[in-house]
Structure formats: C-alpha cells, structure tokens
Amino acid sequence: MKIHQTHLRKAVFSAVIVFIMIWALAAQYILVDHNSIKEFDKIPDQYRMEAASIPMLFMDRSVGANISSYLDCLASDWASARSYCKKYDHRDSLYAVDPSEVNWKRVWDRALWRYETWPAGCSEDVNCLIQYMEPRLDSFMVLGCQFSYLAVLPGSSIADPVKGFFGSTIGKNHAKVLSDYAAAHPDKKIIWWTTSLARGIGTPESQEFNEQMRDYAIRNNLILFDVADILSHDPEGRPCFDNRDGITYLDESNPDDHLDIPAICPQYTTETEGGHLGSISAGGIRVAKAFWVLMAKIAGWADVSQDENLRAGSRYHNAVTIFKDQIKLNNDSEQMLQLSFSNLFGQKVLDISLAPGKSSIPRGNLPPGFYVITSTPVTSVMRIIIE
C-alpha cells in the first residue's frame, strides 16, 4: 500500500489512514510544477504523439510568447534548433546553467498548440478568453490563460479577499466565471495557471494570488500549470526570491526589505527588474518541457511525477501512516476544528468536529477513494491518495 500526501498551507491536523484501498487514477486534478520537469524525458512516444494531437489554445502576454517560442524550440531536433534555444551562458557567469538544461532528445511537434495574445483592450481577464473562444470553441479541446506578472504589481486587488479573483464578491473576472464556463463545456479541458514572475515581482500580491490558485485547484480538482513554482526554483530545486535584498546586481541596487517573496530565478532571465525568458534559454526550455508533461498527463499518461509532488509535502508536521482499521486524527491547535472530507469530484463525503488532541473515526465512515481534507476556522488543506 502506498500512501501519499501534500499540503497547501500548513495544516494543523494529521491523519492516519489505516485500511487498504485500490484507487485508480481517474481524477481530473493534475499538478505540474518544478518537480515535474524531470519527467519530460520519460514521456513515452505514445503519449508524446497523443498530446501533440490535442488542439490546445492558451492566452497570455509577452512571457506567453516566450513560452510559445520555446515550444517551437522543442519542435526541432536539438542539433538543428535555432541558437536562441540553447543559450546556457549568462551575462553574469554566476547564473550560467549546465548545458544539459537546454538540451533535449526527440522532436516535439506542437503544431496544434496555439498561443494567442490578449485581445486589444482586454487582458488579464477570463472573460477575454471566453469571448475569444466562443466562435472558435469547436477548434480546440484544451484551453486556458495566464495572468502575467503585471497583474500582480504592488497595489493590485487580484488577491483581495473580497474583490479579488477568488474573492467573496463575484465579478466578471472571477474564478467562478471560468469554473462555470468549464462546467458548461464538459467536453473541454481548462488549464489553470499561476502567474509569471519577474525579478522585482515577487510581490505580496503575487505570492498570495498564486497560493490562492493552488488552493482553488486542489479543492476543485482542476488542471494546474504552476509556472510561478517552476520559475521560482533554480535547476537544482532551490527557491529564488525577489531582488529587494540589498545586493547590487548590474544596474539594480534595491534596499533589503527583509522579505523573501518567490520571484523568477536570475538563471532564467537577464533582466534586473523584469522576467522575460528570451535572453537566456534555461527558463523557457524548462517551462516548455513542463508543458509537455502537462499535456501528456491530459492525454492520459500515468501521473508519475505526482508522487514527487506529494512527497514534497512531508516538510510539514502532518503524517499519514498505516494503523489497523481506524482513521486517526491529531489536532495540534488549541481550538475546535471542523474537518471536511471531499472526494475527487469535489463532493463532500464527511464532516466531523475535531477537538484539540488525538481522536479517531472508524474506517467505515469513508469509502475507498481519494480525499481532500479541509479544516476551518484554521484555513488548511491536506490531500490524501491511497493506492
């Protein structure tokens, strides 16, 4: 029996799942982040071809154009690819990458994958995507859009708990609008994206919005392309933070604000404030490889890298182990919690009240399956898969 878990925000309870279940991968939920890039070379030819056969459209600003260009790179044999696809040197040698980062095998045909810039006078708005898609919907099976780092500038309301994209007031540019659109078109797949990032953006707004996006995706079993996570981890998997660190770099000398906010790694851009991917290839190639992993999973490839993503959650104190025929829960807080168990379709299966300390519930209270456990009033999420 394999038991995996992942956490979005630090949870205050732990669960011991104590019975054997066989769980077939049937969920729509897909996560591709920096842990997934190593799976690129493992994609079987069958799923490389099946992914290539899926008509897809994504809408974005200039970083999206960069991503599209690097998808073009992979569409050529490495030896014959254009020089901009293979730049591993950096104008600061400290940030040069290993040449293997910009190498690939096989040819990855993206002819049916289309990038579109936001329509004139309409951007960073899911309604722009919906309106654009309406007369073209029959031409695509997969679609999505990314908000750029310009949408998460300081002062942006995009993460506002009331007026924001996930806020309590539902406006025209709201997650529910896109979710409702997806529900009205069940034959289509929607890719949800975290934002692009820049050296100067990392902001509190980008950090909060991207966390909200991750929470929303796991709560609603969505397909998430976590570009922000990919761009904010260097090739060794180390996190990168914003440039307000008091360290002079070329023409940038921002004072230290004593905050570590995820930002694009300097290995992926030569800009000191921006975050375009065009002057050095590593960031663009990594995102392009990750996108192929995503499309292969949408095409039905077994979710190999998900195990790694789940194991990444082990840095938190919650644990999942095997113990007889009970589900053991440990509330580490000092207050009563309400725990909600939802299945992979977002349907609530069980609600329980959890007093401080240790408690348990019989295994019969939950049928075999996949669960997302959420707690209130302390906002936390734990995802458990047992297979």
SULMO-V746453 format. One line per field, one symbol per residue. ss: DSSP state (~ for helix, > for strand, _ for the rest). burial: b if it has 16 or more other C-alpha atoms within 10 Angstrom, else e. Layout:
# SULMO-V746453
ss = ???
burial = ???
This chain:
# SULMO-V746453
ss = __>>>>>>____>>>>_____________>>>_~~~~~~~~~__~~~~~~~~___>>>>>_~~~~~~~~~~~~~___~~~__~~~~______~~~___~~~~__________>>>>>________~~~~~~~~~__~~~__>>>>___~~~~______________________~~~~~~~~~~____>>>>>__________~~~~~~~~~~~~~~~~___>>>_~~~~~_>_____>_>_______>__>_________>___~~~_____________~~~~~~~~~~~~~~~~~_______~~~~~~~~~~__________>>>>>>_____>>>>>>_____>>>>>>>__>>>>>>~~~____>>>>>>>___>>>>>>>_
burial = eebbbbbbbbbbbbbbbbbebeeeeeeebbbbbbbbbeebeebeeebbbbbbebbbbbbbbebbbbbbbbbbbbbbebeeeeeebbbbbbeeeebbbeeebbbbeeebbbeebebbbbeeeebbbbbbbbeeeeeeeeebebbbbbbbbbbbbeeebbbbeebbbbbeeeeebbbbbbeebeeeeeebbbbbbbbbbbbbbbbbbbbebbbbbbbbbbbbbbbbbbbbbbbbbbbeeebbbbbbeeeeeeeeeeeeeeebbbbbbbbbbbbbbbbbbbbbbbbbbbbbbbbbbbbbbbbebebebbbebbeebeeeebbbebeeebbbbbbbeeeebebbbbbbbeeeeeeeebbbeeeeeebeeeebbbbbbbbeeeebbbbbbbb
